[in-house]
Amino acid sequence: MKIKAVLIKLGVQPTPGLVFTALIIWLLPLGTLWLVLFLWLRKSILYLMGRTVIVARIH
């Protein structure tokens, strides 16, 4: 666990809560990126599906 080593170097006693908080802070940007990507993809997929359905109805 890299976070624990960093905390020990900083002179902070790595309590589970502290490690957990550090992990959340580290993962938040990644999570946000994934969420944006997922929502954008979902929107695109729904849009494409909608277009396909409309085209299928016309034919």
CHARMM-style PDB file with segment names, atoms N, HN, CA, C and O in Angstrom:
ATOM      1  N   MET     1       0.845  -1.201   0.000  1.00  0.00      PROA
ATOM      2  CA  MET     1       0.000   0.000   0.000  1.00  0.00      PROA
ATOM      3  C   MET     1       0.880   1.251   0.000  1.00  0.00      PROA
ATOM      4  O   MET     1       1.536   1.556   0.996  1.00  0.00      PROA
ATOM      5  N   LYS     2       0.888   1.956  -1.099  1.00  0.00      PROA
ATOM      6  HN  LYS     2       0.356   1.708  -1.908  1.00  0.00      PROA
ATOM      7  CA  LYS     2       1.724   3.149  -1.255  1.00  0.00      PROA
ATOM      8  C   LYS     2       1.287   4.265  -0.314  1.00  0.00      PROA
ATOM      9  O   LYS     2       2.123   4.966   0.256  1.00  0.00      PROA
ATOM     10  N   ILE     3      -0.009   4.425  -0.155  1.00  0.00      PROA
ATOM     11  HN  ILE     3      -0.688   3.856  -0.618  1.00  0.00      PROA
ATOM     12  CA  ILE     3      -0.556   5.517   0.662  1.00  0.00      PROA
ATOM     13  C   ILE     3      -0.037   5.430   2.093  1.00  0.00      PROA
ATOM     14  O   ILE     3       0.347   6.441   2.680  1.00  0.00      PROA
ATOM     15  N   LYS     4      -0.027   4.229   2.649  1.00  0.00      PROA
ATOM     16  HN  LYS     4      -0.339   3.408   2.172  1.00  0.00      PROA
ATOM     17  CA  LYS     4       0.466   4.021   4.019  1.00  0.00      PROA
ATOM     18  C   LYS     4       1.914   4.472   4.146  1.00  0.00      PROA
ATOM     19  O   LYS     4       2.275   5.164   5.098  1.00  0.00      PROA
ATOM     20  N   ALA     5       2.738   4.078   3.184  1.00  0.00      PROA
ATOM     21  HN  ALA     5       2.445   3.516   2.411  1.00  0.00      PROA
ATOM     22  CA  ALA     5       4.162   4.446   3.191  1.00  0.00      PROA
ATOM     23  C   ALA     5       4.332   5.958   3.145  1.00  0.00      PROA
ATOM     24  O   ALA     5       5.173   6.513   3.852  1.00  0.00      PROA
ATOM     25  N   VAL     6       3.543   6.619   2.321  1.00  0.00      PROA
ATOM     26  HN  VAL     6       2.861   6.168   1.746  1.00  0.00      PROA
ATOM     27  CA  VAL     6       3.598   8.082   2.194  1.00  0.00      PROA
ATOM     28  C   VAL     6       3.204   8.733   3.508  1.00  0.00      PROA
ATOM     29  O   VAL     6       3.849   9.683   3.951  1.00  0.00      PROA
ATOM     30  N   LEU     7       2.143   8.226   4.138  1.00  0.00      PROA
ATOM     31  HN  LEU     7       1.618   7.454   3.779  1.00  0.00      PROA
ATOM     32  CA  LEU     7       1.669   8.782   5.409  1.00  0.00      PROA
ATOM     33  C   LEU     7       2.712   8.610   6.509  1.00  0.00      PROA
ATOM     34  O   LEU     7       2.918   9.508   7.325  1.00  0.00      PROA
ATOM     35  N   ILE     8       3.365   7.456   6.525  1.00  0.00      PROA
ATOM     36  HN  ILE     8       3.198   6.726   5.862  1.00  0.00      PROA
ATOM     37  CA  ILE     8       4.408   7.197   7.527  1.00  0.00      PROA
ATOM     38  C   ILE     8       5.568   8.171   7.315  1.00  0.00      PROA
ATOM     39  O   ILE     8       6.122   8.703   8.277  1.00  0.00      PROA
ATOM     40  N   LYS     9       5.928   8.400   6.060  1.00  0.00      PROA
ATOM     41  HN  LYS     9       5.478   7.968   5.278  1.00  0.00      PROA
ATOM     42  CA  LYS     9       7.005   9.347   5.731  1.00  0.00      PROA
ATOM     43  C   LYS     9       6.655  10.753   6.205  1.00  0.00      PROA
ATOM     44  O   LYS     9       7.524  11.493   6.667  1.00  0.00      PROA
ATOM     45  N   LEU    10       5.396  11.113   6.092  1.00  0.00      PROA
ATOM     46  HN  LEU    10       4.690  10.512   5.717  1.00  0.00      PROA
ATOM     47  CA  LEU    10       4.934  12.438   6.517  1.00  0.00      PROA
ATOM     48  C   LEU    10       4.831  12.527   8.033  1.00  0.00      PROA
ATOM     49  O   LEU    10       4.610  13.606   8.582  1.00  0.00      PROA
ATOM     50  N   GLY    11       4.988  11.406   8.701  1.00  0.00      PROA
ATOM     51  HN  GLY    11       5.168  10.529   8.255  1.00  0.00      PROA
ATOM     52  CA  GLY    11       4.929  11.372  10.159  1.00  0.00      PROA
ATOM     53  C   GLY    11       3.510  11.261  10.673  1.00  0.00      PROA
ATOM     54  O   GLY    11       3.232  11.595  11.825  1.00  0.00      PROA
ATOM     55  N   VAL    12       2.610  10.793   9.821  1.00  0.00      PROA
ATOM     56  HN  VAL    12       2.835  10.522   8.885  1.00  0.00      PROA
ATOM     57  CA  VAL    12       1.205  10.610  10.217  1.00  0.00      PROA
ATOM     58  C   VAL    12       0.978   9.126  10.466  1.00  0.00      PROA
ATOM     59  O   VAL    12       1.380   8.279   9.669  1.00  0.00      PROA
ATOM     60  N   GLN    13       0.333   8.828  11.576  1.00  0.00      PROA
ATOM     61  HN  GLN    13       0.006   9.516  12.224  1.00  0.00      PROA
ATOM     62  CA  GLN    13       0.029   7.436  11.899  1.00  0.00      PROA
ATOM     63  C   GLN    13      -1.117   6.972  11.001  1.00  0.00      PROA
ATOM     64  O   GLN    13      -2.221   7.509  11.091  1.00  0.00      PROA
ATOM     65  N   PRO    14      -0.875   5.986  10.138  1.00  0.00      PROA
ATOM     66  CA  PRO    14      -1.914   5.574   9.191  1.00  0.00      PROA
ATOM     67  C   PRO    14      -3.052   4.782   9.838  1.00  0.00      PROA
ATOM     68  O   PRO    14      -2.991   3.559   9.964  1.00  0.00      PROA
ATOM     69  N   THR    15      -4.068   5.502  10.236  1.00  0.00      PROA
ATOM     70  HN  THR    15      -4.118   6.496  10.134  1.00  0.00      PROA
ATOM     71  CA  THR    15      -5.278   4.851  10.755  1.00  0.00      PROA
ATOM     72  C   THR    15      -6.129   4.429   9.559  1.00  0.00      PROA
ATOM     73  O   THR    15      -6.043   5.053   8.501  1.00  0.00      PROA
ATOM     74  N   PRO    16      -6.947   3.386   9.701  1.00  0.00      PROA
ATOM     75  CA  PRO    16      -7.778   2.940   8.570  1.00  0.00      PROA
ATOM     76  C   PRO    16      -8.610   4.070   7.958  1.00  0.00      PROA
ATOM     77  O   PRO    16      -8.748   4.164   6.738  1.00  0.00      PROA
ATOM     78  N   GLY    17      -9.158   4.920   8.818  1.00  0.00      PROA
ATOM     79  HN  GLY    17      -9.047   4.844   9.809  1.00  0.00      PROA
ATOM     80  CA  GLY    17      -9.975   6.041   8.342  1.00  0.00      PROA
ATOM     81  C   GLY    17      -9.183   6.996   7.474  1.00  0.00      PROA
ATOM     82  O   GLY    17      -9.673   7.482   6.455  1.00  0.00      PROA
ATOM     83  N   LEU    18      -7.943   7.261   7.891  1.00  0.00      PROA
ATOM     84  HN  LEU    18      -7.545   6.866   8.719  1.00  0.00      PROA
ATOM     85  CA  LEU    18      -7.070   8.185   7.167  1.00  0.00      PROA
ATOM     86  C   LEU    18      -6.682   7.597   5.812  1.00  0.00      PROA
ATOM     87  O   LEU    18      -6.674   8.294   4.797  1.00  0.00      PROA
ATOM     88  N   VAL    19      -6.362   6.316   5.814  1.00  0.00      PROA
ATOM     89  HN  VAL    19      -6.368   5.750   6.638  1.00  0.00      PROA
ATOM     90  CA  VAL    19      -6.007   5.616   4.571  1.00  0.00      PROA
ATOM     91  C   VAL    19      -7.207   5.622   3.626  1.00  0.00      PROA
ATOM     92  O   VAL    19      -7.059   5.847   2.425  1.00  0.00      PROA
ATOM     93  N   PHE    20      -8.379   5.375   4.172  1.00  0.00      PROA
ATOM     94  HN  PHE    20      -8.499   5.192   5.148  1.00  0.00      PROA
ATOM     95  CA  PHE    20      -9.627   5.353   3.412  1.00  0.00      PROA
ATOM     96  C   PHE    20      -9.897   6.716   2.779  1.00  0.00      PROA
ATOM     97  O   PHE    20     -10.254   6.808   1.604  1.00  0.00      PROA
ATOM     98  N   THR    21      -9.718   7.785   3.584  1.00  0.00      PROA
ATOM     99  HN  THR    21      -9.428   7.711   4.538  1.00  0.00      PROA
ATOM    100  CA  THR    21      -9.927   9.153   3.099  1.00  0.00      PROA
ATOM    101  C   THR    21      -8.958   9.474   1.973  1.00  0.00      PROA
ATOM    102  O   THR    21      -9.346  10.034   0.947  1.00  0.00      PROA
ATOM    103  N   ALA    22      -7.686   9.114   2.172  1.00  0.00      PROA
ATOM    104  HN  ALA    22      -7.371   8.660   3.005  1.00  0.00      PROA
ATOM    105  CA  ALA    22      -6.665   9.355   1.149  1.00  0.00      PROA
ATOM    106  C   ALA    22      -7.015   8.613  -0.138  1.00  0.00      PROA
ATOM    107  O   ALA    22      -6.838   9.139  -1.237  1.00  0.00      PROA
ATOM    108  N   LEU    23      -7.505   7.405   0.008  1.00  0.00      PROA
ATOM    109  HN  LEU    23      -7.648   6.978   0.901  1.00  0.00      PROA
ATOM    110  CA  LEU    23      -7.891   6.579  -1.134  1.00  0.00      PROA
ATOM    111  C   LEU    23      -9.051   7.226  -1.890  1.00  0.00      PROA
ATOM    112  O   LEU    23      -9.047   7.275  -3.120  1.00  0.00      PROA
ATOM    113  N   ILE    24     -10.046   7.723  -1.144  1.00  0.00      PROA
ATOM    114  HN  ILE    24     -10.049   7.683  -0.145  1.00  0.00      PROA
ATOM    115  CA  ILE    24     -11.208   8.387  -1.746  1.00  0.00      PROA
ATOM    116  C   ILE    24     -10.756   9.625  -2.524  1.00  0.00      PROA
ATOM    117  O   ILE    24     -11.169   9.840  -3.664  1.00  0.00      PROA
ATOM    118  N   ILE    25      -9.892  10.443  -1.884  1.00  0.00      PROA
ATOM    119  HN  ILE    25      -9.557  10.269  -0.958  1.00  0.00      PROA
ATOM    120  CA  ILE    25      -9.393  11.665  -2.525  1.00  0.00      PROA
ATOM    121  C   ILE    25      -8.646  11.315  -3.811  1.00  0.00      PROA
ATOM    122  O   ILE    25      -8.762  12.010  -4.820  1.00  0.00      PROA
ATOM    123  N   TRP    26      -7.877  10.224  -3.756  1.00  0.00      PROA
ATOM    124  HN  TRP    26      -7.783   9.660  -2.936  1.00  0.00      PROA
ATOM    125  CA  TRP    26      -7.093   9.788  -4.909  1.00  0.00      PROA
ATOM    126  C   TRP    26      -7.991   9.230  -6.013  1.00  0.00      PROA
ATOM    127  O   TRP    26      -7.712   9.416  -7.197  1.00  0.00      PROA
ATOM    128  N   LEU    27      -9.070   8.545  -5.622  1.00  0.00      PROA
ATOM    129  HN  LEU    27      -9.296   8.395  -4.660  1.00  0.00      PROA
ATOM    130  CA  LEU    27      -9.952   7.904  -6.600  1.00  0.00      PROA
ATOM    131  C   LEU    27     -11.044   8.827  -7.140  1.00  0.00      PROA
ATOM    132  O   LEU    27     -11.627   8.548  -8.187  1.00  0.00      PROA
ATOM    133  N   LEU    28     -11.324   9.925  -6.432  1.00  0.00      PROA
ATOM    134  HN  LEU    28     -10.850  10.152  -5.581  1.00  0.00      PROA
ATOM    135  CA  LEU    28     -12.400  10.830  -6.855  1.00  0.00      PROA
ATOM    136  C   LEU    28     -12.248  11.335  -8.290  1.00  0.00      PROA
ATOM    137  O   LEU    28     -13.197  11.228  -9.067  1.00  0.00      PROA
ATOM    138  N   PRO    29     -11.084  11.885  -8.671  1.00  0.00      PROA
ATOM    139  CA  PRO    29     -10.956  12.355 -10.053  1.00  0.00      PROA
ATOM    140  C   PRO    29     -11.184  11.241 -11.074  1.00  0.00      PROA
ATOM    141  O   PRO    29     -11.820  11.458 -12.105  1.00  0.00      PROA
ATOM    142  N   LEU    30     -10.663  10.055 -10.784  1.00  0.00      PROA
ATOM    143  HN  LEU    30     -10.146   9.879  -9.946  1.00  0.00      PROA
ATOM    144  CA  LEU    30     -10.855   8.901 -11.669  1.00  0.00      PROA
ATOM    145  C   LEU    30     -12.335   8.564 -11.779  1.00  0.00      PROA
ATOM    146  O   LEU    30     -12.852   8.333 -12.872  1.00  0.00      PROA
ATOM    147  N   GLY    31     -13.011   8.538 -10.628  1.00  0.00      PROA
ATOM    148  HN  GLY    31     -12.590   8.725  -9.741  1.00  0.00      PROA
ATOM    149  CA  GLY    31     -14.434   8.233 -10.593  1.00  0.00      PROA
ATOM    150  C   GLY    31     -15.250   9.230 -11.392  1.00  0.00      PROA
ATOM    151  O   GLY    31     -16.162   8.853 -12.128  1.00  0.00      PROA
ATOM    152  N   THR    32     -14.914  10.516 -11.241  1.00  0.00      PROA
ATOM    153  HN  THR    32     -14.173  10.822 -10.643  1.00  0.00      PROA
ATOM    154  CA  THR    32     -15.616  11.577 -11.961  1.00  0.00      PROA
ATOM    155  C   THR    32     -15.425  11.404 -13.459  1.00  0.00      PROA
ATOM    156  O   THR    32     -16.365  11.552 -14.240  1.00  0.00      PROA
ATOM    157  N   LEU    33     -14.193  11.088 -13.848  1.00  0.00      PROA
ATOM    158  HN  LEU    33     -13.429  10.968 -13.213  1.00  0.00      PROA
ATOM    159  CA  LEU    33     -13.866  10.889 -15.261  1.00  0.00      PROA
ATOM    160  C   LEU    33     -14.681   9.732 -15.838  1.00  0.00      PROA
ATOM    161  O   LEU    33     -15.235   9.834 -16.933  1.00  0.00      PROA
ATOM    162  N   TRP    34     -14.745   8.635 -15.089  1.00  0.00      PROA
ATOM    163  HN  TRP    34     -14.295   8.552 -14.200  1.00  0.00      PROA
ATOM    164  CA  TRP    34     -15.502   7.463 -15.527  1.00  0.00      PROA
ATOM    165  C   TRP    34     -16.983   7.777 -15.637  1.00  0.00      PROA
ATOM    166  O   TRP    34     -17.655   7.337 -16.570  1.00  0.00      PROA
ATOM    167  N   LEU    35     -17.493   8.549 -14.667  1.00  0.00      PROA
ATOM    168  HN  LEU    35     -16.948   8.907 -13.909  1.00  0.00      PROA
ATOM    169  CA  LEU    35     -18.909   8.908 -14.648  1.00  0.00      PROA
ATOM    170  C   LEU    35     -19.261   9.747 -15.867  1.00  0.00      PROA
ATOM    171  O   LEU    35     -20.263   9.497 -16.537  1.00  0.00      PROA
ATOM    172  N   VAL    36     -18.424  10.750 -16.150  1.00  0.00      PROA
ATOM    173  HN  VAL    36     -17.610  10.953 -15.606  1.00  0.00      PROA
ATOM    174  CA  VAL    36     -18.646  11.621 -17.309  1.00  0.00      PROA
ATOM    175  C   VAL    36     -18.605  10.800 -18.591  1.00  0.00      PROA
ATOM    176  O   VAL    36     -19.451  10.954 -19.472  1.00  0.00      PROA
ATOM    177  N   LEU    37     -17.610   9.928 -18.680  1.00  0.00      PROA
ATOM    178  HN  LEU    37     -16.922   9.803 -17.965  1.00  0.00      PROA
ATOM    179  CA  LEU    37     -17.441   9.068 -19.848  1.00  0.00      PROA
ATOM    180  C   LEU    37     -18.658   8.161 -20.027  1.00  0.00      PROA
ATOM    181  O   LEU    37     -19.176   7.999 -21.132  1.00  0.00      PROA
ATOM    182  N   PHE    38     -19.103   7.570 -18.904  1.00  0.00      PROA
ATOM    183  HN  PHE    38     -18.682   7.701 -18.007  1.00  0.00      PROA
ATOM    184  CA  PHE    38     -20.251   6.665 -18.927  1.00  0.00      PROA
ATOM    185  C   PHE    38     -21.516   7.392 -19.363  1.00  0.00      PROA
ATOM    186  O   PHE    38     -22.264   6.895 -20.205  1.00  0.00      PROA
ATOM    187  N   LEU    39     -21.756   8.578 -18.785  1.00  0.00      PROA
ATOM    188  HN  LEU    39     -21.149   8.982 -18.101  1.00  0.00      PROA
ATOM    189  CA  LEU    39     -22.955   9.352 -19.114  1.00  0.00      PROA
ATOM    190  C   LEU    39     -22.931   9.785 -20.574  1.00  0.00      PROA
ATOM    191  O   LEU    39     -23.951   9.740 -21.263  1.00  0.00      PROA
ATOM    192  N   TRP    40     -21.752  10.206 -21.041  1.00  0.00      PROA
ATOM    193  HN  TRP    40     -20.924  10.242 -20.482  1.00  0.00      PROA
ATOM    194  CA  TRP    40     -21.611  10.640 -22.428  1.00  0.00      PROA
ATOM    195  C   TRP    40     -21.856   9.474 -23.378  1.00  0.00      PROA
ATOM    196  O   TRP    40     -22.548   9.618 -24.386  1.00  0.00      PROA
ATOM    197  N   LEU    41     -21.282   8.317 -23.050  1.00  0.00      PROA
ATOM    198  HN  LEU    41     -20.720   8.200 -22.231  1.00  0.00      PROA
ATOM    199  CA  LEU    41     -21.459   7.119 -23.867  1.00  0.00      PROA
ATOM    200  C   LEU    41     -22.919   6.696 -23.894  1.00  0.00      PROA
ATOM    201  O   LEU    41     -23.464   6.342 -24.939  1.00  0.00      PROA
ATOM    202  N   ARG    42     -23.548   6.743 -22.704  1.00  0.00      PROA
ATOM    203  HN  ARG    42     -23.105   7.031 -21.855  1.00  0.00      PROA
ATOM    204  CA  ARG    42     -24.952   6.346 -22.597  1.00  0.00      PROA
ATOM    205  C   ARG    42     -25.819   7.254 -23.461  1.00  0.00      PROA
ATOM    206  O   ARG    42     -26.729   6.792 -24.149  1.00  0.00      PROA
ATOM    207  N   LYS    43     -25.523   8.556 -23.416  1.00  0.00      PROA
ATOM    208  HN  LYS    43     -24.784   8.932 -22.857  1.00  0.00      PROA
ATOM    209  CA  LYS    43     -26.270   9.530 -24.196  1.00  0.00      PROA
ATOM    210  C   LYS    43     -26.109   9.246 -25.686  1.00  0.00      PROA
ATOM    211  O   LYS    43     -27.076   9.279 -26.447  1.00  0.00      PROA
ATOM    212  N   SER    44     -24.868   8.965 -26.088  1.00  0.00      PROA
ATOM    213  HN  SER    44     -24.082   8.938 -25.470  1.00  0.00      PROA
ATOM    214  CA  SER    44     -24.567   8.671 -27.488  1.00  0.00      PROA
ATOM    215  C   SER    44     -25.263   7.392 -27.928  1.00  0.00      PROA
ATOM    216  O   SER    44     -25.831   7.327 -29.018  1.00  0.00      PROA
ATOM    217  N   ILE    45     -25.214   6.368 -27.067  1.00  0.00      PROA
ATOM    218  HN  ILE    45     -24.752   6.421 -26.181  1.00  0.00      PROA
ATOM    219  CA  ILE    45     -25.836   5.080 -27.385  1.00  0.00      PROA
ATOM    220  C   ILE    45     -27.351   5.247 -27.512  1.00  0.00      PROA
ATOM    221  O   ILE    45     -27.963   4.728 -28.446  1.00  0.00      PROA
ATOM    222  N   LEU    46     -27.956   5.979 -26.560  1.00  0.00      PROA
ATOM    223  HN  LEU    46     -27.459   6.400 -25.801  1.00  0.00      PROA
ATOM    224  CA  LEU    46     -29.397   6.218 -26.600  1.00  0.00      PROA
ATOM    225  C   LEU    46     -29.770   6.999 -27.858  1.00  0.00      PROA
ATOM    226  O   LEU    46     -30.778   6.708 -28.501  1.00  0.00      PROA
ATOM    227  N   TYR    47     -28.950   7.993 -28.204  1.00  0.00      PROA
ATOM    228  HN  TYR    47     -28.131   8.230 -27.681  1.00  0.00      PROA
ATOM    229  CA  TYR    47     -29.175   8.811 -29.394  1.00  0.00      PROA
ATOM    230  C   TYR    47     -29.121   7.940 -30.650  1.00  0.00      PROA
ATOM    231  O   TYR    47     -29.987   8.031 -31.520  1.00  0.00      PROA
ATOM    232  N   LEU    48     -28.083   7.090 -30.729  1.00  0.00      PROA
ATOM    233  HN  LEU    48     -27.379   7.017 -30.022  1.00  0.00      PROA
ATOM    234  CA  LEU    48     -27.920   6.199 -31.879  1.00  0.00      PROA
ATOM    235  C   LEU    48     -29.070   5.201 -31.962  1.00  0.00      PROA
ATOM    236  O   LEU    48     -29.576   4.912 -33.047  1.00  0.00      PROA
ATOM    237  N   MET    49     -29.480   4.677 -30.804  1.00  0.00      PROA
ATOM    238  HN  MET    49     -29.069   4.912 -29.923  1.00  0.00      PROA
ATOM    239  CA  MET    49     -30.593   3.731 -30.756  1.00  0.00      PROA
ATOM    240  C   MET    49     -31.872   4.413 -31.214  1.00  0.00      PROA
ATOM    241  O   MET    49     -32.663   3.838 -31.962  1.00  0.00      PROA
ATOM    242  N   GLY    50     -32.064   5.638 -30.761  1.00  0.00      PROA
ATOM    243  HN  GLY    50     -31.422   6.105 -30.153  1.00  0.00      PROA
ATOM    244  CA  GLY    50     -33.235   6.425 -31.155  1.00  0.00      PROA
ATOM    245  C   GLY    50     -33.272   6.635 -32.653  1.00  0.00      PROA
ATOM    246  O   GLY    50     -34.321   6.497 -33.283  1.00  0.00      PROA
ATOM    247  N   ARG    51     -32.122   6.971 -33.225  1.00  0.00      PROA
ATOM    248  HN  ARG    51     -31.270   7.084 -32.713  1.00  0.00      PROA
ATOM    249  CA  ARG    51     -32.003   7.182 -34.666  1.00  0.00      PROA
ATOM    250  C   ARG    51     -32.334   5.887 -35.406  1.00  0.00      PROA
ATOM    251  O   ARG    51     -33.044   5.900 -36.412  1.00  0.00      PROA
ATOM    252  N   THR    52     -31.811   4.766 -34.894  1.00  0.00      PROA
ATOM    253  HN  THR    52     -31.235   4.755 -34.076  1.00  0.00      PROA
ATOM    254  CA  THR    52     -32.029   3.461 -35.520  1.00  0.00      PROA
ATOM    255  C   THR    52     -33.512   3.107 -35.507  1.00  0.00      PROA
ATOM    256  O   THR    52     -34.055   2.614 -36.495  1.00  0.00      PROA
ATOM    257  N   VAL    53     -34.160   3.367 -34.363  1.00  0.00      PROA
ATOM    258  HN  VAL    53     -33.719   3.768 -33.560  1.00  0.00      PROA
ATOM    259  CA  VAL    53     -35.592   3.069 -34.228  1.00  0.00      PROA
ATOM    260  C   VAL    53     -36.390   3.910 -35.214  1.00  0.00      PROA
ATOM    261  O   VAL    53     -37.301   3.404 -35.869  1.00  0.00      PROA
ATOM    262  N   ILE    54     -36.050   5.203 -35.322  1.00  0.00      PROA
ATOM    263  HN  ILE    54     -35.310   5.614 -34.790  1.00  0.00      PROA
ATOM    264  CA  ILE    54     -36.756   6.104 -36.240  1.00  0.00      PROA
ATOM    265  C   ILE    54     -36.577   5.624 -37.685  1.00  0.00      PROA
ATOM    266  O   ILE    54     -37.538   5.578 -38.453  1.00  0.00      PROA
ATOM    267  N   VAL    55     -35.341   5.269 -38.046  1.00  0.00      PROA
ATOM    268  HN  VAL    55     -34.560   5.306 -37.422  1.00  0.00      PROA
ATOM    269  CA  VAL    55     -35.045   4.779 -39.397  1.00  0.00      PROA
ATOM    270  C   VAL    55     -35.809   3.482 -39.661  1.00  0.00      PROA
ATOM    271  O   VAL    55     -36.353   3.284 -40.747  1.00  0.00      PROA
ATOM    272  N   ALA    56     -35.844   2.602 -38.661  1.00  0.00      PROA
ATOM    273  HN  ALA    56     -35.401   2.762 -37.779  1.00  0.00      PROA
ATOM    274  CA  ALA    56     -36.547   1.320 -38.796  1.00  0.00      PROA
ATOM    275  C   ALA    56     -38.045   1.547 -38.996  1.00  0.00      PROA
ATOM    276  O   ALA    56     -38.689   0.803 -39.736  1.00  0.00      PROA
ATOM    277  N   ARG    57     -38.600   2.566 -38.344  1.00  0.00      PROA
ATOM    278  HN  ARG    57     -38.077   3.170 -37.743  1.00  0.00      PROA
ATOM    279  CA  ARG    57     -40.037   2.847 -38.468  1.00  0.00      PROA
ATOM    280  C   ARG    57     -40.362   3.410 -39.844  1.00  0.00      PROA
ATOM    281  O   ARG    57     -41.416   3.113 -40.406  1.00  0.00      PROA
ATOM    282  N   ILE    58     -39.457   4.226 -40.389  1.00  0.00      PROA
ATOM    283  HN  ILE    58     -38.600   4.467 -39.932  1.00  0.00      PROA
ATOM    284  CA  ILE    58     -39.687   4.843 -41.693  1.00  0.00      PROA
ATOM    285  C   ILE    58     -39.713   3.772 -42.780  1.00  0.00      PROA
ATOM    286  O   ILE    58     -40.572   3.799 -43.661  1.00  0.00      PROA
ATOM    287  N   HSD    59     -38.778   2.836 -42.718  1.00  0.00      PROA
ATOM    288  HN  HSD    59     -38.080   2.814 -42.002  1.00  0.00      PROA
ATOM    289  CA  HSD    59     -38.692   1.774 -43.734  1.00  0.00      PROA
ATOM    290  C   HSD    59     -39.784   0.736 -43.565  1.00  0.00      PROA
ATOM    291  OT1 HSD    59     -39.851  -0.220 -44.337  1.00  0.00      PROA
TER     292      HSD     59
END
